């Protein structure tokens, strides 16, 4: 009896990129993840339809399962070849929670940004935002002589908290009484811009009162420079409710 080889598959089944299909295909997910909630499925479908766009914002109610949504978006991006993929949590505790949920889902993750599993696209790197946004970022900074890690997709958990963290990391506060030389030099450097913003506020900075302070966020921007960051093809923000 002859064998019809055309009935056999030509290779392994394609890896799903639709996050809802991907969820159903996860073989090792814990029993408590039996199915996606309706809001999760709706959000994932909308994201998937618009995934080629940058800077998308995903909103879910408190307790809506946004960590699962964020991890599925990460894995979908990996499956589509948009890696390496980075998941950023507001703090180390929430990063560890995301790692635990990824393990329960059966999604490969690492907390080592230098791991070949991350750079090769085999695992999602889960970190706190503080390790990503700082003057000595483990991902390197443009212009500091270190190689910059190229990132294809970034998912930011709790974007509202992230904005405050980024502002804090790139804000320098100087008071006249404690940093007189630097205070004066920066005041001279930004004098024209400060006058345009508020002549009265500028005059207050030029007095001898020890209370005035200069807050300069990314001061190099005046000269057309920006704080370096890894290249992100996709960036998805998942704000907290």
C-alpha positions as CSV (number, residue, x, y, z in Angstrom):
1,X,0.0,0.0,0.0
2,X,1.4,3.3,-1.0
3,X,1.9,6.2,1.4
4,X,0.6,9.6,0.4
5,X,3.3,11.9,1.9
6,X,1.4,15.0,0.9
7,X,-0.8,14.4,3.9
8,X,2.1,15.0,6.2
9,X,3.0,18.5,7.3
10,X,6.1,20.1,5.7
11,X,7.4,21.4,9.0
12,X,6.5,22.6,12.5
13,X,3.4,24.7,12.9
14,X,3.9,28.4,12.6
15,X,4.4,30.3,15.9
16,X,1.3,32.3,16.6
17,X,1.6,36.1,16.7
18,X,-2.1,36.9,17.6
19,X,-1.8,37.2,21.4
20,X,-5.2,35.6,22.0
21,X,-4.2,32.5,19.9
22,X,-0.8,32.6,21.6
23,X,-2.4,32.4,25.0
24,X,-4.4,29.4,24.1
25,X,-1.3,27.7,22.7
26,X,0.8,28.1,25.8
27,X,1.3,24.5,26.9
28,X,2.6,25.1,30.4
29,X,0.3,27.8,31.8
30,X,-1.0,27.4,35.3
31,X,-4.6,26.2,35.8
32,X,-5.7,29.6,37.1
33,X,-5.1,31.0,33.6
34,X,-7.8,28.9,32.0
35,X,-9.0,31.7,29.8
36,X,-8.6,35.4,29.1
37,X,-11.1,37.8,30.5
38,X,-13.3,39.7,27.9
39,X,-11.5,43.1,28.5
40,X,-8.1,41.4,28.1
41,X,-9.2,39.8,24.8
42,X,-10.6,43.0,23.5
43,X,-7.5,45.0,24.4
44,X,-5.2,42.4,22.8
45,X,-7.3,42.3,19.6
46,X,-7.2,46.1,19.3
47,X,-3.4,46.2,20.0
48,X,-2.8,43.4,17.5
49,X,-4.7,45.3,14.8
50,X,-2.6,48.4,15.4
51,X,0.7,46.8,16.4
52,X,2.7,48.4,13.6
53,X,2.1,51.8,15.2
54,X,4.5,53.2,17.7
55,X,3.7,54.6,21.2
56,X,0.4,52.8,21.8
57,X,-1.3,53.2,25.2
58,X,-3.2,50.3,26.7
59,X,-5.7,51.0,29.5
60,X,-7.3,48.5,31.8
61,X,-9.1,48.9,35.1
62,X,-7.5,48.0,38.4
63,X,-7.3,44.2,38.7
64,X,-8.0,43.9,35.0
65,X,-4.9,41.7,34.4
66,X,-2.7,44.2,32.6
67,X,0.5,42.3,33.5
68,X,-0.7,39.3,31.6
69,X,-1.7,41.6,28.7
70,X,1.7,43.2,28.7
71,X,3.5,39.8,28.7
72,X,1.4,38.5,25.9
73,X,2.2,41.6,23.8
74,X,5.9,41.0,24.5
75,X,5.7,37.4,23.5
76,X,3.6,38.2,20.4
77,X,6.3,40.8,19.4
78,X,9.0,38.2,19.9
79,X,7.2,35.6,17.8
80,X,6.9,38.2,15.0
81,X,10.6,38.9,15.0
82,X,10.4,42.3,16.7
83,X,12.9,41.6,19.4
84,X,14.8,41.9,21.6
85,X,11.8,42.6,23.9
86,X,11.9,44.5,27.2
87,X,9.2,44.7,29.9
88,X,9.7,47.5,32.3
89,X,7.9,47.6,35.7
90,X,7.8,50.6,38.0
91,X,9.9,49.1,40.7
92,X,11.9,45.9,41.6
93,X,9.0,44.4,43.5
94,X,6.5,44.7,40.6
95,X,9.3,43.4,38.2
96,X,9.6,40.3,40.4
97,X,5.8,39.8,40.3
98,X,5.8,40.1,36.5
99,X,8.6,37.4,36.4
100,X,6.4,35.1,38.6
101,X,3.4,35.6,36.4
102,X,5.4,34.9,33.3
103,X,6.6,31.7,34.8
104,X,3.0,30.7,35.6
105,X,2.1,31.4,32.0
106,X,5.0,29.4,30.6
107,X,6.6,32.5,29.0
108,X,10.4,32.6,29.0
109,X,11.8,35.6,30.8
110,X,15.1,36.8,32.2
111,X,16.2,39.7,34.5
112,X,19.7,39.8,32.9
113,X,19.9,42.4,30.1
114,X,23.3,40.9,29.1
115,X,21.8,37.4,28.7
116,X,22.1,35.9,25.2
117,X,18.6,34.6,25.7
118,X,17.4,38.2,25.7
119,X,19.6,39.6,23.0
120,X,18.9,36.6,20.7
121,X,15.1,36.9,21.2
122,X,14.6,33.7,23.1
123,X,13.4,35.4,26.3
124,X,11.7,38.6,27.4
125,X,13.9,40.8,29.7
126,X,11.9,42.0,32.7
127,X,13.4,44.9,34.7
128,X,12.5,47.8,36.9
129,X,12.4,51.1,35.1
130,X,15.2,52.5,37.3
131,X,17.7,50.0,35.7
132,X,16.7,51.3,32.2
133,X,16.5,55.0,32.8
134,X,19.6,56.4,34.5
135,X,23.0,57.9,33.8
136,X,24.7,54.5,33.9
137,X,22.0,52.4,32.2
138,X,23.0,48.8,31.6
139,X,21.7,49.3,28.0
140,X,24.4,51.9,27.3
141,X,24.0,55.6,26.4
142,X,24.8,57.2,23.1
143,X,28.1,59.1,23.3
144,X,29.5,57.5,26.5
145,X,31.7,55.0,24.6
146,X,29.8,51.9,25.6
147,X,27.8,49.8,23.1
148,X,24.1,50.6,23.0
149,X,21.8,47.5,23.3
150,X,19.3,47.6,20.4
151,X,15.8,46.9,21.7
152,X,13.0,46.1,19.2
153,X,9.9,46.3,21.5
154,X,9.4,48.0,24.9
155,X,6.3,47.5,27.1
156,X,6.1,49.9,30.0
157,X,3.9,48.9,32.9
158,X,2.2,51.8,34.7
159,X,3.2,54.6,32.3
160,X,2.0,57.3,34.8
161,X,4.6,56.3,37.3
162,X,7.2,55.9,34.6
163,X,6.8,59.5,33.5
164,X,7.6,60.7,37.1
165,X,10.6,58.4,37.3
166,X,12.0,59.6,34.0
167,X,11.6,63.2,35.0
168,X,13.4,62.6,38.3
169,X,16.3,60.8,36.6
170,X,16.9,63.6,34.1
171,X,16.4,66.5,36.4
172,X,19.3,68.3,38.0
173,X,18.5,70.7,40.9
174,X,21.0,73.3,41.9
175,X,20.7,75.9,44.7
176,X,22.9,79.1,44.8
177,X,24.1,78.6,48.4
178,X,25.3,75.0,47.8
179,X,26.5,75.1,44.2
180,X,27.3,78.8,43.5
181,X,29.7,78.3,40.6
182,X,27.6,75.8,38.7
183,X,24.4,77.8,39.5
184,X,25.9,80.9,38.0
185,X,27.3,79.1,34.9
186,X,23.9,77.5,34.2
187,X,22.1,80.7,34.8
188,X,24.3,82.4,32.2
189,X,23.9,79.5,29.8
190,X,20.1,79.5,29.8
191,X,19.5,83.3,30.5
192,X,17.8,84.0,27.1
193,X,15.5,81.0,27.4
194,X,14.6,81.8,31.0
195,X,13.8,85.4,30.1
196,X,11.4,84.2,27.4
197,X,9.7,81.9,29.8
198,X,9.3,84.5,32.6
199,X,11.2,87.7,33.1
200,X,10.0,87.9,36.7
201,X,11.2,84.4,37.5
202,X,14.5,85.1,35.9
203,X,15.0,88.2,38.0
204,X,14.3,86.1,41.0
205,X,17.1,83.8,40.1
206,X,19.6,86.6,39.7
207,X,19.0,87.9,43.3
208,X,21.4,87.0,46.1
209,X,18.6,85.2,47.9
210,X,19.9,81.7,48.8
211,X,16.5,80.1,48.1
212,X,16.3,80.2,44.3
213,X,17.0,77.0,42.5
214,X,17.6,76.0,39.0
215,X,15.9,72.8,37.8
216,X,17.4,71.7,34.5
217,X,16.0,68.6,32.7
218,X,18.4,67.2,30.2
219,X,20.4,70.5,30.0
220,X,22.2,69.2,26.9
221,X,19.0,69.6,24.9
222,X,19.9,73.3,24.4
223,X,22.7,72.2,22.1
224,X,20.6,69.7,20.1
225,X,21.5,66.7,22.2
226,X,19.2,64.3,23.9
227,X,19.8,61.7,26.6
228,X,20.7,58.5,24.7
229,X,18.3,55.5,24.8
230,X,18.2,52.1,23.2
231,X,16.4,52.1,19.9
232,X,12.8,50.9,20.3
233,X,10.9,49.9,17.2
234,X,7.7,49.5,19.3
235,X,6.9,51.0,22.6
236,X,3.7,50.1,24.3
237,X,2.7,51.8,27.6
238,X,0.4,50.0,30.0
239,X,-0.7,52.7,32.5
240,X,-2.0,51.8,35.9
241,X,-5.6,52.5,36.6
